[in-house]
């Protein structure tokens, strides 16, 4: 699937791009690379923050969430040792969701670029 | 979503500047979600506000501390004690839900509440301290 994007560029930029090939293909490639970089950067930032919480609580988020909701002993100890854990937990949940969303976008770009096989 | 959330967070940040001293405010807004973090002092108490927003949900944790001990805590994380109060024996089927509740001093007990907002919390600090 593709769509057309019209971009106004300086004349001298187009002249220079012509030296390297077809400006339209170069622009499409540059935008793809920019989008990939942005997705990767967001994933890395979120993973770095997730890692801090995993180190602090010694669990991945899903296990942490499960235990806070179901394990009375775990919750009692958590409230004693980290009484502000909820402040961390709500942010942690967002970073986990960030990673899922940006990975999905990254995969979609790579699949359309034929760098990844289609998932279905 | 970003513009609407940005304006809501700006309002909370302005209120925090009025109500708290030494307020540190951080806003992390992306196209999908927004995170607001505020720490500051109110009288001899420390105030912590964390709020996150996505199109389909709002998570919050508002805490008031004295000498690093919880005086009162309001949040909607699905913790076991809150879930049990809301759903009884069937609580484990609801772990993905948000359950607004209030923690008493030193988190000795939990009671279910209506959903709180950061501006409500900031405006009711005096009352929360009196009640605690």
gemmi code that builds the backbone of each chain (N, CA, C; Angstrom):
import gemmi

chains = {
    "A": [
        ("UNK", (0.837, -1.179, 0.000), (0.000, 0.000, 0.000), (0.890, 1.253, 0.000)),
        ("UNK", (0.536, 2.247, -0.846), (1.337, 3.466, -0.817), (0.435, 4.679, -1.026)),
        ("UNK", (0.921, 5.823, -0.596), (0.196, 7.080, -0.778), (1.191, 8.096, -1.322)),
        ("UNK", (0.662, 9.191, -1.876), (1.552, 10.207, -2.445), (1.639, 11.404, -1.509)),
        ("UNK", (2.866, 11.871, -1.304), (3.102, 13.035, -0.452), (3.825, 14.087, -1.288)),
        ("UNK", (3.262, 15.282, -1.375), (3.931, 16.363, -2.113), (4.692, 17.237, -1.133)),
        ("UNK", (5.971, 17.452, -1.404), (6.786, 18.269, -0.492), (7.455, 19.371, -1.294)),
        ("UNK", (7.367, 20.607, -0.789), (8.070, 21.716, -1.441), (9.530, 21.694, -0.988)),
        ("UNK", (10.460, 21.685, -1.943), (11.892, 21.673, -1.608), (12.589, 22.839, -2.294)),
        ("UNK", (13.696, 23.274, -1.706), (14.485, 24.345, -2.339), (15.003, 23.830, -3.694)),
        ("UNK", (15.086, 24.748, -4.668), (15.589, 24.343, -5.994), (16.993, 23.765, -5.917)),
        ("UNK", (17.860, 24.424, -5.119), (19.246, 23.939, -5.082), (19.346, 22.564, -4.420)),
        ("UNK", (18.380, 22.259, -3.518), (18.380, 20.933, -2.902), (18.002, 19.880, -3.952)),
        ("UNK", (17.001, 20.200, -4.761), (16.594, 19.256, -5.816), (17.740, 19.050, -6.802)),
        ("UNK", (18.416, 20.154, -7.146), (19.571, 20.031, -8.061), (20.618, 19.090, -7.483)),
        ("UNK", (20.895, 19.231, -6.198), (21.903, 18.382, -5.566), (21.427, 16.934, -5.511)),
        ("UNK", (20.124, 16.756, -5.154), (19.591, 15.386, -5.084), (19.689, 14.694, -6.440)),
        ("UNK", (19.480, 15.484, -7.508), (19.572, 14.908, -8.859), (20.935, 14.282, -9.134)),
        ("UNK", (21.954, 14.807, -8.433), (23.299, 14.248, -8.632), (23.387, 12.817, -8.102)),
        ("UNK", (22.504, 12.502, -7.126), (22.580, 11.187, -6.485), (21.548, 10.191, -7.023)),
        ("UNK", (20.654, 10.651, -7.858), (19.638, 9.753, -8.402), (18.309, 10.467, -8.499)),
        ("UNK", (17.242, 9.657, -8.533), (15.903, 10.211, -8.642), (15.487, 10.827, -7.302)),
        ("UNK", (15.230, 12.153, -7.246), (14.895, 12.798, -5.962), (13.698, 12.158, -5.261)),
        ("UNK", (12.722, 11.674, -6.024), (11.544, 11.070, -5.380), (11.914, 9.799, -4.627)),
        ("UNK", (12.769, 8.961, -5.248), (13.179, 7.719, -4.563), (14.046, 8.033, -3.353)),
        ("UNK", (14.908, 9.064, -3.521), (15.792, 9.433, -2.401), (14.945, 9.940, -1.234)),
        ("UNK", (13.934, 10.759, -1.540), (13.082, 11.304, -0.474), (12.324, 10.189, 0.228)),
        ("UNK", (11.789, 9.249, -0.551), (11.040, 8.133, 0.060), (11.955, 7.322, 0.969)),
        ("UNK", (13.170, 7.073, 0.491), (14.123, 6.290, 1.283), (14.525, 7.041, 2.560)),
        ("UNK", (14.734, 8.354, 2.433), (15.133, 9.152, 3.598), (14.011, 9.190, 4.641)),
        ("UNK", (12.768, 9.306, 4.167), (11.643, 9.335, 5.106), (11.478, 7.992, 5.805)),
        ("UNK", (11.683, 6.911, 5.054), (11.589, 5.580, 5.658), (12.651, 5.430, 6.748)),
        ("UNK", (13.861, 5.862, 6.402), (14.956, 5.756, 7.381), (14.663, 6.607, 8.628)),
        ("UNK", (14.087, 7.800, 8.401), (13.756, 8.681, 9.526), (12.712, 8.012, 10.433)),
        ("UNK", (11.681, 7.443, 9.797), (10.617, 6.789, 10.581), (11.187, 5.598, 11.351)),
        ("UNK", (12.044, 4.812, 10.712), (12.667, 3.664, 11.399), (13.496, 4.140, 12.595)),
        ("UNK", (14.276, 5.184, 12.376), (15.123, 5.719, 13.462), (14.269, 6.191, 14.638)),
        ("UNK", (13.176, 6.883, 14.304), (12.293, 7.383, 15.368), (11.679, 6.227, 16.159)),
        ("UNK", (11.217, 5.189, 15.444), (10.633, 4.012, 16.124), (11.677, 3.368, 17.026)),
        ("UNK", (12.886, 3.186, 16.497), (13.949, 2.533, 17.276), (14.294, 3.354, 18.512)),
        ("UNK", (14.356, 4.659, 18.326), (14.686, 5.543, 19.451), (13.629, 5.452, 20.557)),
        ("UNK", (12.347, 5.441, 20.155), (11.271, 5.344, 21.159), (11.325, 4.000, 21.875)),
        ("UNK", (11.623, 2.941, 21.120), (11.705, 1.606, 21.739), (12.864, 1.566, 22.733)),
        ("UNK", (14.014, 2.101, 22.310), (15.185, 2.086, 23.204), (14.938, 2.878, 24.484)),
        ("UNK", (14.324, 4.058, 24.324), (14.034, 4.883, 25.520), (13.113, 4.146, 26.481)),
        ("UNK", (12.060, 3.543, 25.924), (11.096, 2.847, 26.786), (11.755, 1.623, 27.430)),
        ("UNK", (12.550, 0.896, 26.650), (13.195, -0.306, 27.222), (14.180, 0.052, 28.338)),
        ("UNK", (14.840, 1.182, 28.162), (15.782, 1.620, 29.203), (15.038, 1.903, 30.517)),
        ("UNK", (13.878, 2.530, 30.399), (13.095, 2.838, 31.604), (12.499, 1.567, 32.202)),
        ("UNK", (12.070, 0.664, 31.340), (11.536, -0.617, 31.838), (12.624, -1.355, 32.613)),
        ("UNK", (13.838, -1.346, 32.073), (14.949, -2.066, 32.720), (15.199, -1.530, 34.134)),
        ("UNK", (15.061, -0.193, 34.298), (15.266, 0.390, 35.636), (14.252, -0.177, 36.629)),
        ("UNK", (12.991, -0.276, 36.188), (11.956, -0.802, 37.095), (12.149, -2.296, 37.331)),
        ("UNK", (12.546, -3.018, 36.302), (12.773, -4.467, 36.484), (13.905, -4.709, 37.480)),
        ("UNK", (14.919, -3.852, 37.440), (16.024, -3.979, 38.401), (15.541, -3.643, 39.812)),
        ("UNK", (14.743, -2.601, 39.905), (14.264, -2.176, 41.227), (13.346, -3.215, 41.874)),
        ("UNK", (12.475, -3.827, 41.064), (11.474, -4.751, 41.633), (11.771, -6.222, 41.344)),
        ("UNK", (12.838, -6.492, 40.623), (13.295, -7.872, 40.350), (12.254, -8.717, 39.604)),
        ("UNK", (11.440, -8.076, 38.792), (10.413, -8.817, 38.038), (10.120, -8.099, 36.731)),
        ("UNK", (9.706, -8.861, 35.697), (9.163, -8.172, 34.523), (7.773, -7.617, 34.855)),
        ("UNK", (7.305, -6.642, 34.082), (6.066, -5.940, 34.431), (4.857, -6.873, 34.562)),
        ("UNK", (4.708, -7.801, 33.621), (3.509, -8.646, 33.664), (3.442, -9.458, 34.951)),
        ("UNK", (4.598, -9.981, 35.410), (4.619, -10.754, 36.661), (4.345, -9.835, 37.843)),
        ("UNK", (4.936, -8.652, 37.788), (4.726, -7.666, 38.861), (3.234, -7.324, 38.973)),
        ("UNK", (2.635, -7.055, 37.840), (1.212, -6.690, 37.822), (0.360, -7.840, 38.364)),
        ("UNK", (0.653, -9.052, 37.915), (-0.084, -10.237, 38.356), (0.031, -10.410, 39.881)),
        ("UNK", (1.252, -10.250, 40.383), (1.477, -10.466, 41.815), (0.815, -9.381, 42.671)),
        ("UNK", (0.875, -8.142, 42.211), (0.233, -7.083, 43.007), (-1.281, -7.280, 43.052)),
        ("UNK", (-1.817, -7.952, 42.029), (-3.272, -8.153, 41.979), (-3.724, -9.434, 42.672)),
        ("UNK", (-2.816, -10.380, 42.877), (-3.283, -11.685, 43.366), (-2.524, -12.239, 44.575)),
        ("UNK", (-1.320, -11.758, 44.836), (-0.462, -12.395, 45.849), (-0.406, -11.526, 47.121)),
        ("UNK", (-1.122, -11.948, 48.147), (-1.245, -11.135, 49.370), (0.102, -10.919, 50.057)),
        ("UNK", (0.920, -11.953, 50.122), (2.221, -11.832, 50.795), (3.118, -10.862, 50.036)),
        ("UNK", (3.140, -11.023, 48.722), (3.955, -10.136, 47.879), (3.515, -8.682, 48.086)),
        ("UNK", (2.211, -8.452, 48.103), (1.685, -7.082, 48.224), (2.034, -6.478, 49.593)),
        ("UNK", (1.924, -7.277, 50.632), (2.256, -6.773, 51.974), (3.723, -6.357, 52.042)),
        ("UNK", (4.592, -7.225, 51.529), (6.034, -6.907, 51.556), (6.345, -5.689, 50.681)),
        ("UNK", (5.672, -5.619, 49.540), (5.885, -4.489, 48.623), (5.476, -3.175, 49.300)),
        ("UNK", (4.335, -3.185, 49.964), (3.869, -1.972, 50.655), (4.832, -1.562, 51.764)),
        ("UNK", (5.489, -2.554, 52.381), (6.458, -2.232, 53.446), (7.776, -1.702, 52.860)),
        ("UNK", (8.258, -2.381, 51.817), (9.588, -2.047, 51.275), (9.577, -0.905, 50.261)),
        ("UNK", (8.488, -0.799, 49.513), (8.371, 0.248, 48.478), (6.971, 0.860, 48.560)),
        ("UNK", (6.703, 1.649, 49.607), (5.328, 2.134, 49.786), (4.799, 3.002, 48.635)),
        ("UNK", (5.695, 3.484, 47.784), (5.233, 4.302, 46.650), (5.286, 3.520, 45.339)),
        ("UNK", (5.160, 2.203, 45.403), (5.312, 1.401, 44.190), (4.273, 1.743, 43.128)),
        ("UNK", (3.099, 2.201, 43.542), (2.061, 2.535, 42.541), (2.516, 3.681, 41.637)),
        ("UNK", (3.303, 4.596, 42.201), (3.804, 5.733, 41.412), (4.689, 5.207, 40.275)),
        ("UNK", (5.484, 4.200, 40.571), (6.315, 3.561, 39.541), (5.460, 2.724, 38.583)),
        ("UNK", (4.517, 1.979, 39.163), (3.780, 0.997, 38.364), (2.985, 1.627, 37.225)),
        ("UNK", (2.393, 2.789, 37.474), (1.560, 3.353, 36.406), (2.426, 3.843, 35.239)),
        ("UNK", (3.637, 4.316, 35.568), (4.547, 4.762, 34.508), (5.143, 3.551, 33.772)),
        ("UNK", (5.500, 2.539, 34.551), (6.057, 1.301, 34.004), (5.094, 0.715, 32.961)),
        ("UNK", (3.798, 0.694, 33.313), (2.779, 0.161, 32.396), (2.793, 0.921, 31.067)),
        ("UNK", (2.989, 2.229, 31.138), (2.989, 3.032, 29.905), (4.197, 2.695, 29.029)),
        ("UNK", (5.356, 2.489, 29.644), (6.545, 2.175, 28.847), (6.421, 0.798, 28.189)),
        ("UNK", (5.782, -0.138, 28.904), (5.550, -1.462, 28.307), (4.634, -1.319, 27.092)),
        ("UNK", (3.611, -0.500, 27.236), (2.684, -0.263, 26.128), (3.398, 0.470, 24.984)),
        ("UNK", (4.266, 1.418, 25.321), (5.053, 2.136, 24.304), (5.845, 1.157, 23.444)),
        ("UNK", (6.529, 0.225, 24.099), (7.367, -0.733, 23.353), (6.508, -1.530, 22.376)),
        ("UNK", (5.344, -1.995, 22.843), (4.454, -2.779, 21.968), (4.037, -1.962, 20.746)),
        ("UNK", (3.615, -0.720, 20.990), (3.114, 0.112, 19.895), (4.197, 0.455, 18.875)),
        ("UNK", (5.388, 0.871, 19.383), (6.449, 1.281, 18.461), (7.025, 0.083, 17.724)),
        ("UNK", (7.041, -1.114, 18.364), (7.478, -2.331, 17.657), (6.517, -2.666, 16.525)),
        ("UNK", (5.221, -2.511, 16.809), (4.210, -2.802, 15.788), (4.410, -1.870, 14.584)),
        ("UNK", (4.692, -0.601, 14.865), (4.900, 0.360, 13.774), (6.180, 0.040, 13.003)),
        ("UNK", (7.210, -0.318, 13.744), (8.486, -0.675, 13.110), (8.301, -1.882, 12.190)),
        ("UNK", (7.586, -2.891, 12.700), (7.351, -4.096, 11.896), (6.573, -3.759, 10.635)),
        ("UNK", (5.578, -2.872, 10.773), (4.763, -2.510, 9.607), (5.624, -1.834, 8.541)),
        ("UNK", (6.512, -0.949, 8.961), (7.384, -0.262, 7.985), (8.313, -1.274, 7.323)),
        ("UNK", (8.887, -2.157, 8.137), (9.823, -3.136, 7.587), (9.122, -4.104, 6.637)),
        ("UNK", (7.886, -4.478, 6.990), (7.150, -5.385, 6.103), (6.847, -4.717, 4.772)),
        ("UNK", (6.444, -3.447, 4.809), (6.149, -2.743, 3.556), (7.427, -2.513, 2.755)),
        ("UNK", (8.556, -2.439, 3.465), (9.831, -2.264, 2.762), (10.374, -3.620, 2.312)),
        ("UNK", (9.591, -4.675, 2.613), (9.969, -6.060, 2.261), (11.246, -6.502, 2.953)),
        ("UNK", (11.491, -5.937, 4.121), (12.645, -6.383, 4.907), (12.232, -7.463, 5.902)),
        ("UNK", (10.911, -7.573, 6.100), (10.388, -8.609, 7.006), (9.305, -9.359, 6.241)),
        ("UNK", (9.166, -10.690, 6.445), (8.035, -11.374, 5.809), (6.728, -10.905, 6.444)),
        ("UNK", (5.642, -10.887, 5.646), (4.342, -10.484, 6.190), (3.950, -11.432, 7.305)),
        ("UNK", (3.330, -10.882, 8.374), (3.002, -11.733, 9.522), (1.824, -12.649, 9.239)),
        ("UNK", (0.908, -12.271, 8.306), (-0.241, -13.141, 8.005), (-0.134, -13.706, 6.600)),
    ],
    "B": [
        ("UNK", (-5.071, 13.981, 20.626), (-5.025, 13.780, 22.066), (-3.967, 14.671, 22.724)),
        ("UNK", (-2.821, 14.856, 22.029), (-1.697, 15.575, 22.629), (-2.068, 16.994, 23.036)),
        ("UNK", (-2.815, 17.698, 22.165), (-3.151, 19.089, 22.468), (-4.060, 19.179, 23.691)),
        ("UNK", (-5.059, 18.314, 23.729), (-6.032, 18.314, 24.833), (-5.326, 17.962, 26.151)),
        ("UNK", (-4.486, 16.908, 26.098), (-3.767, 16.482, 27.300), (-2.778, 17.551, 27.725)),
        ("UNK", (-2.096, 18.152, 26.740), (-1.120, 19.195, 27.049), (-1.767, 20.333, 27.809)),
        ("UNK", (-2.971, 20.703, 27.402), (-3.645, 21.812, 28.079), (-4.120, 21.383, 29.470)),
        ("UNK", (-4.568, 20.147, 29.612), (-4.979, 19.636, 30.937), (-3.771, 19.594, 31.872)),
        ("UNK", (-2.646, 19.076, 31.364), (-1.438, 18.994, 32.197), (-0.920, 20.393, 32.557)),
        ("UNK", (-1.052, 21.331, 31.628), (-0.594, 22.702, 31.904), (-1.401, 23.300, 33.052)),
        ("UNK", (-2.712, 22.976, 33.080), (-3.572, 23.487, 34.151), (-3.151, 22.898, 35.504)),
        ("UNK", (-2.859, 21.594, 35.506), (-2.434, 20.932, 36.755), (-1.084, 21.505, 37.205)),
        ("UNK", (-0.192, 21.699, 36.234), (1.142, 22.217, 36.561), (1.030, 23.615, 37.172)),
        ("UNK", (0.134, 24.442, 36.621), (-0.049, 25.806, 37.148), (-0.587, 25.749, 38.575)),
        ("UNK", (-1.537, 24.856, 38.802), (-2.106, 24.714, 40.148), (-1.031, 24.221, 41.132)),
        ("UNK", (-0.192, 23.304, 40.675), (0.884, 22.789, 41.537), (1.845, 23.903, 41.920)),
        ("UNK", (2.112, 24.814, 40.969), (3.009, 25.946, 41.264), (2.406, 26.862, 42.335)),
        ("UNK", (1.078, 26.938, 42.344), (0.411, 27.783, 43.343), (0.366, 27.101, 44.705)),
        ("UNK", (0.017, 25.814, 44.714), (-0.230, 25.121, 45.980), (1.041, 24.604, 46.651)),
        ("UNK", (2.068, 24.256, 45.848), (3.238, 23.584, 46.404), (4.450, 24.502, 46.390)),
        ("UNK", (5.382, 24.219, 47.275), (6.667, 24.909, 47.195), (7.684, 23.924, 46.620)),
        ("UNK", (8.724, 24.450, 46.040), (9.795, 23.645, 45.434), (9.239, 22.583, 44.477)),
        ("UNK", (8.230, 22.986, 43.714), (7.594, 22.020, 42.807), (8.510, 21.684, 41.628)),
        ("UNK", (8.666, 20.388, 41.404), (9.389, 19.914, 40.213), (8.363, 19.228, 39.326)),
        ("UNK", (8.263, 19.717, 38.098), (7.197, 19.233, 37.211), (7.809, 18.701, 35.927)),
        ("UNK", (7.389, 17.516, 35.528), (7.891, 16.941, 34.281), (6.723, 16.417, 33.441)),
        ("UNK", (6.697, 16.818, 32.167), (5.653, 16.339, 31.264), (6.307, 15.585, 30.118)),
        ("UNK", (5.886, 14.355, 29.898), (6.437, 13.521, 28.829), (5.256, 13.144, 27.927)),
        ("UNK", (5.156, 13.828, 26.787), (3.972, 13.657, 25.926), (4.391, 13.127, 24.559)),
        ("UNK", (3.803, 12.014, 24.154), (4.047, 11.442, 22.827), (2.696, 11.398, 22.099)),
        ("UNK", (2.681, 11.012, 20.811), (1.375, 10.968, 20.121), (0.391, 9.984, 20.763)),
        ("UNK", (0.891, 8.985, 21.501), (0.000, 7.945, 22.045), (-0.397, 8.153, 23.491)),
        ("UNK", (0.487, 8.789, 24.264), (0.214, 8.870, 25.711), (0.951, 10.051, 26.326)),
        ("UNK", (0.538, 10.374, 27.536), (1.174, 11.496, 28.236), (1.414, 11.098, 29.684)),
        ("UNK", (2.541, 11.518, 30.213), (2.872, 11.226, 31.614), (3.195, 12.551, 32.311)),
        ("UNK", (2.524, 12.779, 33.416), (2.784, 13.980, 34.221), (3.360, 13.545, 35.563)),
        ("UNK", (4.497, 14.125, 35.934), (5.106, 13.831, 37.243), (5.315, 15.142, 37.976)),
        ("UNK", (4.846, 15.188, 39.201), (5.033, 16.391, 40.030), (5.493, 15.966, 41.422)),
        ("UNK", (6.493, 16.650, 41.911), (6.893, 16.475, 43.310), (7.042, 17.860, 43.911)),
        ("UNK", (6.616, 18.004, 45.138), (6.751, 19.304, 45.783), (6.413, 19.195, 47.252)),
        ("UNK", (6.434, 20.319, 47.931), (6.143, 20.329, 49.366), (4.877, 21.133, 49.638)),
        ("UNK", (4.131, 20.649, 50.632), (2.957, 21.368, 51.112), (3.076, 21.384, 52.634)),
        ("UNK", (3.294, 22.585, 53.219), (3.632, 22.685, 54.649), (4.827, 21.768, 54.899)),
        ("UNK", (4.723, 20.879, 55.896), (5.856, 19.976, 56.155), (5.722, 18.651, 55.399)),
        ("UNK", (4.730, 18.562, 54.512), (4.457, 17.309, 53.800), (5.105, 17.309, 52.407)),
        ("UNK", (5.397, 16.102, 51.935), (5.870, 15.962, 50.563), (4.718, 15.423, 49.716)),
        ("UNK", (4.559, 15.999, 48.544), (3.444, 15.633, 47.653), (4.010, 15.008, 46.382)),
        ("UNK", (3.453, 13.867, 46.007), (3.868, 13.205, 44.764), (2.634, 12.960, 43.902)),
        ("UNK", (2.722, 13.406, 42.677), (1.619, 13.216, 41.725), (2.172, 12.548, 40.482)),
        ("UNK", (1.546, 11.479, 40.089), (1.900, 10.855, 38.800), (0.586, 10.541, 38.093)),
        ("UNK", (0.502, 10.959, 36.846), (-0.727, 10.695, 36.099), (-0.348, 10.343, 34.669)),
        ("UNK", (-0.975, 9.319, 34.129), (-0.691, 8.943, 32.746), (-2.007, 8.873, 31.987)),
        ("UNK", (-1.974, 9.286, 30.725), (-3.194, 9.282, 29.919), (-2.963, 8.658, 28.561)),
        ("UNK", (-3.883, 7.802, 28.169), (-3.981, 7.299, 26.804), (-5.406, 7.544, 26.352)),
        ("UNK", (-5.676, 7.293, 25.071), (-7.030, 7.562, 24.569), (-8.070, 6.792, 25.375)),
        ("UNK", (-7.714, 5.590, 25.856), (-8.723, 4.737, 26.487), (-8.587, 4.600, 28.002)),
        ("UNK", (-7.556, 5.202, 28.612), (-7.462, 5.076, 30.070), (-6.596, 6.139, 30.720)),
        ("UNK", (-6.937, 6.398, 31.992), (-6.170, 7.365, 32.784), (-5.742, 6.668, 34.068)),
        ("UNK", (-4.439, 6.616, 34.280), (-3.929, 6.024, 35.523), (-3.415, 7.157, 36.408)),
        ("UNK", (-3.564, 6.982, 37.727), (-3.056, 8.040, 38.600), (-2.558, 7.467, 39.913)),
        ("UNK", (-1.650, 8.214, 40.532), (-1.203, 7.936, 41.904), (-0.879, 9.285, 42.526)),
        ("UNK", (-1.612, 9.634, 43.593), (-1.398, 10.901, 44.286), (-1.066, 10.559, 45.739)),
        ("UNK", (0.115, 10.957, 46.188), (0.555, 10.573, 47.530), (0.999, 11.778, 48.347)),
        ("UNK", (0.688, 11.687, 49.631), (1.079, 12.719, 50.589), (1.925, 12.023, 51.650)),
        ("UNK", (3.143, 12.520, 51.863), (4.079, 11.857, 52.781), (4.513, 12.808, 53.881)),
        ("UNK", (4.809, 12.228, 55.029), (5.421, 12.990, 56.110), (6.609, 12.167, 56.609)),
        ("UNK", (7.776, 12.745, 56.565), (9.009, 12.016, 56.912), (9.108, 10.693, 56.150)),
        ("UNK", (8.764, 10.743, 54.888), (8.829, 9.594, 53.976), (7.841, 8.471, 54.325)),
        ("UNK", (6.909, 8.742, 55.229), (5.852, 7.757, 55.536), (4.569, 8.212, 54.840)),
        ("UNK", (3.814, 7.259, 54.313), (2.574, 7.614, 53.635), (1.555, 8.145, 54.638)),
        ("UNK", (1.030, 9.323, 54.343), (-0.045, 9.888, 55.160), (-1.389, 9.521, 54.512)),
        ("UNK", (-1.443, 9.726, 53.205), (-2.612, 9.292, 52.437), (-2.158, 9.016, 51.001)),
        ("UNK", (-2.759, 7.999, 50.403), (-2.422, 7.666, 49.016), (-3.696, 7.397, 48.241)),
        ("UNK", (-3.789, 8.007, 47.062), (-4.948, 7.778, 46.195), (-4.429, 7.271, 44.863)),
        ("UNK", (-4.901, 6.111, 44.443), (-4.473, 5.625, 43.131), (-5.518, 4.687, 42.575)),
        ("UNK", (-5.339, 4.278, 41.312), (-6.308, 3.355, 40.712), (-5.647, 2.105, 40.152)),
        ("UNK", (-4.470, 1.776, 40.673), (-3.836, 0.520, 40.273), (-4.644, -0.643, 40.854)),
        ("UNK", (-4.752, -1.716, 40.082), (-5.563, -2.863, 40.537), (-4.788, -3.687, 41.554)),
        ("UNK", (-4.694, -3.207, 42.793), (-3.998, -4.034, 43.790), (-4.989, -4.995, 44.449)),
        ("UNK", (-4.446, -6.076, 44.997), (-5.269, -7.184, 45.479), (-6.305, -6.735, 46.519)),
        ("UNK", (-5.900, -5.884, 47.431), (-6.817, -5.479, 48.490), (-8.009, -4.693, 47.934)),
        ("UNK", (-7.730, -3.816, 46.981), (-8.808, -3.039, 46.370), (-9.700, -3.945, 45.519)),
        ("UNK", (-9.064, -4.841, 44.758), (-9.846, -5.759, 43.913), (-10.772, -6.634, 44.755)),
        ("UNK", (-10.258, -7.128, 45.877), (-11.069, -8.006, 46.741), (-12.268, -7.255, 47.314)),
        ("UNK", (-12.022, -5.989, 47.668), (-13.141, -5.206, 48.204), (-14.212, -4.976, 47.142)),
        ("UNK", (-13.747, -4.790, 45.909), (-14.717, -4.477, 44.857), (-15.424, -5.729, 44.328)),
        ("UNK", (-14.659, -6.812, 44.171), (-15.230, -7.982, 43.483), (-15.349, -9.231, 44.345)),
        ("UNK", (-14.910, -9.184, 45.585), (-15.007, -10.360, 46.443), (-14.183, -11.513, 45.898)),
        ("UNK", (-14.734, -12.726, 45.993), (-13.981, -13.933, 45.625), (-13.594, -13.958, 44.147)),
        ("UNK", (-14.318, -13.227, 43.318), (-14.049, -13.243, 41.864), (-12.987, -12.227, 41.463)),
        ("UNK", (-12.244, -11.719, 42.471), (-11.346, -10.586, 42.196), (-10.300, -10.862, 41.123)),
        ("UNK", (-9.843, -12.138, 41.048), (-8.727, -12.417, 40.130), (-9.138, -12.346, 38.659)),
        ("UNK", (-10.448, -12.273, 38.387), (-10.898, -12.126, 36.988), (-10.865, -10.669, 36.533)),
        ("UNK", (-10.470, -9.774, 37.433), (-10.579, -8.344, 37.105), (-9.236, -7.618, 37.192)),
        ("UNK", (-8.137, -8.356, 37.053), (-6.836, -7.721, 37.322), (-6.438, -6.664, 36.282)),
        ("UNK", (-7.148, -6.639, 35.152), (-6.811, -5.614, 34.145), (-7.642, -4.344, 34.302)),
        ("UNK", (-8.470, -4.325, 35.321), (-9.313, -3.138, 35.510), (-8.627, -2.118, 36.418)),
        ("UNK", (-9.021, -0.886, 36.284), (-8.517, 0.155, 37.184), (-9.506, 0.280, 38.347)),
        ("UNK", (-8.980, 0.299, 39.552), (-9.851, 0.318, 40.736), (-9.447, 1.500, 41.636)),
        ("UNK", (-10.160, 2.610, 41.547), (-9.806, 3.768, 42.388), (-9.945, 3.432, 43.876)),
        ("UNK", (-8.933, 3.753, 44.648), (-8.986, 3.471, 46.088), (-8.067, 4.422, 46.841)),
        ("UNK", (-8.210, 4.359, 48.163), (-7.446, 5.260, 49.027), (-6.719, 4.438, 50.093)),
        ("UNK", (-5.432, 4.750, 50.266), (-4.642, 4.102, 51.310), (-4.594, 5.028, 52.528)),
        ("UNK", (-4.763, 4.430, 53.700), (-4.676, 5.230, 54.927), (-3.204, 5.395, 55.323)),
        ("UNK", (-2.971, 6.005, 56.471), (-1.626, 6.263, 56.971), (-0.809, 4.973, 57.007)),
        ("UNK", (0.385, 5.041, 56.489), (1.291, 3.886, 56.406), (0.687, 2.707, 55.654)),
        ("UNK", (-0.287, 2.968, 54.847), (-0.955, 1.959, 54.014), (-1.533, 0.812, 54.854)),
        ("UNK", (-2.040, 1.168, 56.023), (-2.587, 0.138, 56.919), (-3.920, -0.397, 56.403)),
        ("UNK", (-4.660, 0.439, 55.682), (-5.942, -0.047, 55.159), (-6.240, 0.610, 53.812)),
        ("UNK", (-7.217, -0.005, 53.130), (-7.606, 0.473, 51.797), (-9.112, 0.649, 51.774)),
        ("UNK", (-9.569, 1.752, 51.170), (-11.017, 1.871, 50.957), (-11.265, 2.305, 49.511)),
        ("UNK", (-12.328, 1.775, 48.922), (-12.657, 2.138, 47.548), (-13.157, 3.580, 47.507)),
        ("UNK", (-12.856, 4.260, 46.424), (-13.277, 5.662, 46.263), (-13.822, 5.862, 44.851)),
        ("UNK", (-14.385, 7.036, 44.625), (-14.657, 7.448, 43.244), (-13.302, 7.819, 42.632)),
        ("UNK", (-13.262, 7.992, 41.331), (-12.020, 8.365, 40.673), (-11.613, 9.789, 41.092)),
        ("UNK", (-10.337, 9.967, 41.411), (-9.826, 11.295, 41.780), (-9.090, 11.919, 40.601)),
        ("UNK", (-8.973, 13.261, 40.659), (-8.161, 13.961, 39.663), (-7.066, 14.732, 40.390)),
        ("UNK", (-6.034, 15.103, 39.653), (-4.901, 15.790, 40.271), (-5.312, 17.158, 40.821)),
        ("UNK", (-6.192, 17.863, 40.107), (-6.580, 19.180, 40.622), (-7.421, 19.049, 41.890)),
        ("UNK", (-8.265, 18.020, 41.920), (-9.047, 17.747, 43.136), (-8.105, 17.452, 44.301)),
        ("UNK", (-7.093, 16.618, 44.050), (-6.124, 16.268, 45.089), (-5.414, 17.520, 45.613)),
        ("UNK", (-4.924, 18.344, 44.687), (-4.198, 19.552, 45.099), (-5.107, 20.518, 45.863)),
        ("UNK", (-6.365, 20.596, 45.436), (-7.292, 21.526, 46.101), (-7.775, 21.009, 47.453)),
        ("UNK", (-7.619, 19.709, 47.697), (-8.141, 19.143, 48.952), (-7.046, 18.671, 49.891)),
        ("UNK", (-5.834, 19.173, 49.702), (-4.719, 18.729, 50.562), (-4.997, 18.989, 52.043)),
        ("UNK", (-5.524, 20.176, 52.354), (-5.790, 20.515, 53.765), (-6.758, 19.502, 54.380)),
        ("UNK", (-7.832, 19.203, 53.643), (-8.857, 18.289, 54.160), (-8.273, 16.875, 54.324)),
        ("UNK", (-7.475, 16.455, 53.341), (-6.867, 15.106, 53.419), (-5.970, 14.994, 54.643)),
        ("UNK", (-5.233, 16.073, 54.933), (-4.348, 16.053, 56.108), (-5.190, 15.995, 57.388)),
        ("UNK", (-6.249, 16.797, 57.424), (-7.127, 16.792, 58.624), (-7.721, 15.413, 58.866)),
        ("UNK", (-8.104, 14.760, 57.794), (-8.768, 13.442, 57.925), (-7.807, 12.321, 58.280)),
        ("UNK", (-6.519, 12.532, 58.024), (-5.584, 11.400, 58.141), (-5.151, 11.155, 59.589)),
    ],
}
model = gemmi.Model(1)
for chain_id, residues in chains.items():
    chain = gemmi.Chain(chain_id)
    for i, (resn, *xyz) in enumerate(residues, 1):
        res = gemmi.Residue()
        res.name, res.seqid = resn, gemmi.SeqId(i, " ")
        for name, pos in zip(("N", "CA", "C"), xyz):
            atom = gemmi.Atom()
            atom.name, atom.element = name, gemmi.Element(name[0])
            atom.pos, atom.b_iso = gemmi.Position(*pos), 0.0
            res.add_atom(atom)
        chain.add_residue(res)
    model.add_chain(chain)
structure = gemmi.Structure()
structure.add_model(model)
structure.setup_entities()
